[in-house]
Amino acid sequence: FPSHDKSQKAQMIKKGVHLNPALKAEEQAGRDADLVLLQKALEKRVELEKLYEAFGANIRPLLLIQLPSDTAKISSEDTRIRDSVVAQLSVMDITEQNGKLAVWLSGEKSNLEDISKHDNMVEVLLFKQAIALGWDCPRASVLLIYREMRNERFTVQTMGRILRMPEQKHYANEALNYGYVYTNLNKDLITILPEVS
């Protein structure tokens, strides 16, 4: 998905988005697809962090994880995915308690203070619907979207959360100039809609 030319030339936003990069069907091999996507998204976050370090940039990329349903109410599918994701993250030492996991749900908010600072400890933000208008966190680089299979739409606003450049410049390593989206949807079915105000 290419991004807007004018801002891209000013190097304020990324050049585009890669959808499910390096995701191969054989890697799933009977494993839970949700966990395979999570693993890939986490690996991409770590890879980007190492690339920033190589450039001497003190930036900790943020992985955004969106729960499946479009309603404000937490569905049983949301709860299932959330419990699975939180359990898997805790195995990797990413928890709310150690400050590496932030949560932004209607009834629960944690570890959100200073989350937009480049070197903030939070590595993963779990959220549900579109994050509040005006939320600005340029270090957000990877987006994992869990969707119910009947719902293949997500909005430009959600995608836009990973398009800002943290230092408002492009890097010599092209991998840092793109956002990364992982999703359980077939890319041929995805429609990106303008945000309805």
N, C-alpha and C positions, 0 to 999 in steps of 0.2 A: 504494500500500500504506500504510494508516494505521499509525501507531505507537501505543505504549501510552499510554493517557489520563493515568494518574497522574504518570508521569515527564514526559510532555509538558507537563502543567500546571506542573510544577516547572521547566520550560524546560531540562531537562538533556539531553533528546533531541529530535531533529528531529520535525517534524509528520508526516512521511511520506517516501515515496520516489517519484520520477518515473522511469518506465521508458522508455528510448529517446526522451527529449524531443527535439523538433524534427528527428527523423530521417525523411527523405523518400526514397522509393524512387528517384525521378528523380535524386537527388544521386549515387547509386551509378553510374548510367550507364556500365556496363562496367568500373568500377573494382573492385579487390579489396575485398570487403565488410569484411574484417578491418581494412584500413587506413582505410576510411571511418569505422568505429566508433572506431578509435584517434584519428583526427582530431577527431571530435565530442567525445570524452571529454576530449581535451587542450584544446579550445576552451572547454569548460565549466569546466575547472580554472582557466584563465586568467581567464575571466569572473568566477568566484567570488572570485579573488584581488583583482581590481579592485574588486569590491563591498566586500570587507573593508577595503581601503585607504580607500574612500570613508567608511567608518564610523570610520576612525582605528584599526582593529584590525590589529595586526602579526601576521597569520595567513597562512601560505602553505598553501593547501589541498593535500591529498595525493590523487593518483589511484592507486588500487589496480588492478592488472591481474592477473587470475587465468588461468593456463594451463588448457587444456581437460580433461585426463583426471583421473579421480578417484583413480588409484593413485599411490603415493609415487614409483614409478619414472617416469622421464621417457620419454614415448612419442615416436614419430616426429612425431606431430601437435604435441606440446608443443614439440619442437625447431624444427619449421617455423615455428610461430607466434612462438616466442621470438626466433628469428633475424630474422624479418620485423619484429617490433615493435622490437627493439633497433636494427636498421638504420634504421628510420624515425625513432626517437627521436634517434639520433645526428645525423641531418640537421637536427633541430630543436635541436641543442646540448644534449640531455639524455643524459648518459652516466654510467657508473660513475666514470670518471676525473675528471670535473668535479664529482662529488658530487651531481648532480641525479637520478640513478637509483640506487635501492637494489634488491637482489636477496635474496629469502628462499626458497631452494630447499633440498632435503635435502642436496645436496652443495656448496652454494655460498651464502654469506651475505656481503653487502657493504653498507657505508654505513648500517648499522642503528643505530649509536650516536646517541643523542639524537634519533631520528627522531620521537618524540612531541612534541618541543618545537615550539610554534606557529610559530617563525620558522626552523626547520631548513631547510637548503638543498634537501633531497630533495623533488622534485616528483612522482616516480613510483616506486611500489614494485611490482616484479614478483614474484608468488608463485604457488604451485601449489595445495596443499590448504588447508584452513582454517588460518589463522594461529594460532599457539599460544594456548591458552586463557589468559585474563588479559592478553593484549596490549591495550594501551589507547592509542589515538592519535586523540583527538577531532578533529584537523584533517583526518582522512580524510573526504572529501566526495563523491568520485566513484569508482564501481566499474565496471570494464570486465571482463565475464566472457565468456571464450571457451569455448564448450562444444562437445563433439562432438554432432552433430545428434540422435543417438539418446538423449542424456542431457539431459533437460530439468529435472532437479531441482537445486536448490542450497539450502543450508541457511540457517536464520534466523541462525546464528552468522556466516556470511559476510556476509549482508545487514547484520547489526548493526554491522559494522565501520565503517559510514559514518553511523550514526544518532546518535552523540554530538554534543552542541553544544560547540564548543571553549571558549567562555567561560561555559558553563552558563546561557545566556540566549538568548531569541529576539531577532531583529533586526527593525527596521521594514521592511527589504526582505525580502519573503517568500522570494525566491530563496535566501537564506542559511539558511532554516529547513527545507530539504528536502535529502535525499540524492539522488544521481543515479546510475542504473544503466544501463549500455549493454551489450547482449548480442546475439549472433547468433541467438538463439532467438525464435520467434514468441511474443509475450506470452500468447496464448491457451493455449499449451502449458506454461507455467511453473507449477511447483508448488513452494511454499516449505515445506520440511519442518523440524520441530523438530530441533535438534542431538541426535544419538544419543550418549549418554555411555558 
